[in-house]
Amino acid sequence: MKKVLFVLTSHDKLGDTGHKTGFWIEEFAAPYYVLSDAGVDITLASPAGGKPPVDPSSEAPGAQTEATNRFNDDQDLQKKLSQTVKLSEVKADDYDAVFYPGGHGPLWDLTNSEDSIRLIENFAKQKKPIAAVCHAPAVFAKVKGGDGEPLVKGKNVTGFTNTEEEAVKLTEVVPFLLEDKLKELGGHYSKVEDWQPHIVRDGILITGQNPASSEGAAEELLRLMNR
């Protein structure tokens, strides 16, 4: 049985706006069900352990999908989610792949988490698939490849676009714009129209542009693990 580690944010403050943030439900639920329905064993982790914060915007009626509806009715998964293990206690050796759901939270904590950086570098060293969607490719900001260069340098990647950030009116709130950051790190960044699915795979690295790309990113991860 394949084992995948999901890493969720523990950060719940949207800059100094006084508003809350966290992980985006669809970006967790859709990939979770794609993988668990295929028989994958999933472990959930977060920097602080316990229950990770949900981005309230992802609970809005307009953000609901088949996967989020399923999640809302899934008491077992909600219980599992409330008991994530601490990121410091997980090792790349124990898993076949890692998946990072987005939401704005990761821009603050996972980007700077030594545990997360070390974890991704170990997955990369072991040539195991690493997937991140929407804002979650921010977790690569300080991750180095074996050559000491940024992991995403020279790689084809995507992530939440500057125009999508503008559309949600958070350009001035986020610590950095993800599209700009990925380019600055030397990534070959690509995007499609706002809010449309766009999944990019380069070797073991899988990135998705936005919430609509989360299911496709998980399907790509499944294909890669089953090769």
N, C-alpha and C positions, 0 to 999 in steps of 0.2 A: 504493500500500500504506500502510495506517495504521500509525503508529508510537506505541508506548506505552512510557513509562518506568516501571519498577518501582523503588521506593526501599525498601531494607531497612535494618534497624538494624545497628549495629556493636557494640552494647552487650551484654555477656554476664554482668554481675553482678546478681543479684537482691537489690538493696539491700545490707544488711550481713549477710545470712543465711548467706553462704558457699556458697549454691547458685547454679547457672548459669541464665541465661535467654538470650533472643535473639529470633529470629522464629519464628512458629508455622508449621510445614510446610504444613498444609492451607490456610492463608490465603494462602500463596504459590503452592502447586502447583495448587489448583483454579482460581483466576483465570488463572494462567499458561496452563493448557491450554485453558480456555474461549476465551481470546484468540488463542493461537497456532494452535489448530485452525481458527479463523475467518480465518487468514491474516494476522494482525497481527504486525508486526515488533516484538520486545520487547528493550529494553535494560535491564540490571540495574545498579543503582547502590547505593552505601552510603557513609556518611560516611568510613570508613577505606579503602574500596576492598578488593579481594581477597575472601576468603571470609567471608561474614557468619556469626555464631554462630547455631546452631539451638537453640531452647528444648528441652531434653531431654524435658520432659513431652510435647511434641508427637510424640516418637518412641515413646511408650508404646503397647502393643497396643490399648488402648481409644480411642486418638486416630486410628487408621488409617481411611482412607476409600479409595475407588476412586482418587482423585487422588494420595493419598500413596503408595499401592502402585505406581502408574504412575511416580511420581517416584523411588521407591526402585530401580526397574529402569532408569531413564533416565540412562545414563552421560553422554550429551551434555549434558543439562540440568545434571547435577551439575558437569560441567566448567565450563560457562558460569557457574554460580553461584559457583564458586571464583575467578572472575576479574571480579567486579563492578568497574565503573569508580568513580572517586572522585566523590562528590556535587558537589564544588567544580568539576568539569570538565564538568558537563552544563548545558544551557540549555533553558528552556521552548520557545524558538523552534523547536527541532529535533523536537518531538513533538506528537502530536495530543491526548494525554491523559497523566495520571500516576495510578499506583495504589500505595497504601501498604498492604502486608500488616501484620498486627498481631503479637501476641506481646508480652510485657511490656517487651522492650528499648526500643521507641520512647518509652516514658514518660520514660526518662532522656536518651537522646541526641537523637533526632529532634525532640522537643518544643523543645529549646533550640538546635538547630543553625541558625546564621545562614544557611547554604547552603540548608537545607530551607525555612526561612521565606521567604527571597527567592524560591526556586523556586516555591513555592505561590502567592505573591503575583503572580508573573509569569504563571503559568497562569491565575489569576483575571482579571488585566488583559486577557489575550488571549482570555478567555471560552472556555477549553478545559476539558473535563471533569477533575474531581479526585475520585478515589475513595479511601476509607480504610475498613478493616474492623477490628472488634473493639477492640483498644487503640489502633490507629493513628489514630483521630480526635483523639488527644492531640496529633498534629502541628499541629493548628490553634490550639493554646493561645495562641501569641504572633503568629499571622498576622493582619494587618489587611487590610480591604477597601479599595477606592479612597477611601472616605469617612473613613478613619482609625479606624473602629470595628472591633471583632473581626470577622473574616470570617464567623463562624457566627452573629453577632448577628441575630436575627429570622429565621433559617433553620431549616427542619425538619431535625433531625439525630438520629442514634442512635449507640450505641457500647456497649462492655462495661458491663453494669449493676452497681450496687452489690451486688446480691444474688448475681450471678455471681462477683464478686470475693470476696465472703464465702464462697461455696461452695468456692473454691480456697484459702481461708484466707490471702489476701494483703492483706487490708484494711489491716493495720498496716505492711505492707512497702512498698507502692507510694508514690511521692512525692505522689500525689493520686488521688482517686477520679474516674474519667473522667466518669461520669454527673453528678456534682456540678460538675465543671469546665465541662462543656458548658452546663449550666444557668447557671452563674455568668457565662459569657461572653455570655449572652443568647440562646443557642440554644433553639429549641422542641424539647425532647428528648422522644422517645417510645420505648417498649420493648414487647416482648411477653414471654411466659413465658420463663424462663431456658432457654438452649440451643436455642431455636426460631429458625428463620430470620426475620430482619426487616431489610428493606432500605428505605432512605428516600432519595428523590431530591428535591432542591430546586434547580431551575435546573441549574447545572453541577456541583453538589455531590452526591456519592453516598456514603452511609455505611451500614455493615452492623453489626449488633449484636454478633456473635460468630462463632466459626469456621464455624458452620452457614450463615452469611449470605454467606460469601466468594464462592461460585460465583454466587449471585444478583446480587451487587454487580457482578461482572465481566460478567454478561449484560446488566445495566442499562447499564453503561459502553459495551458494544458497541452496544446500541440507540441510545444517545445519540450516539456517534460516527458511526453510519451514517445519521443523519437527514438 
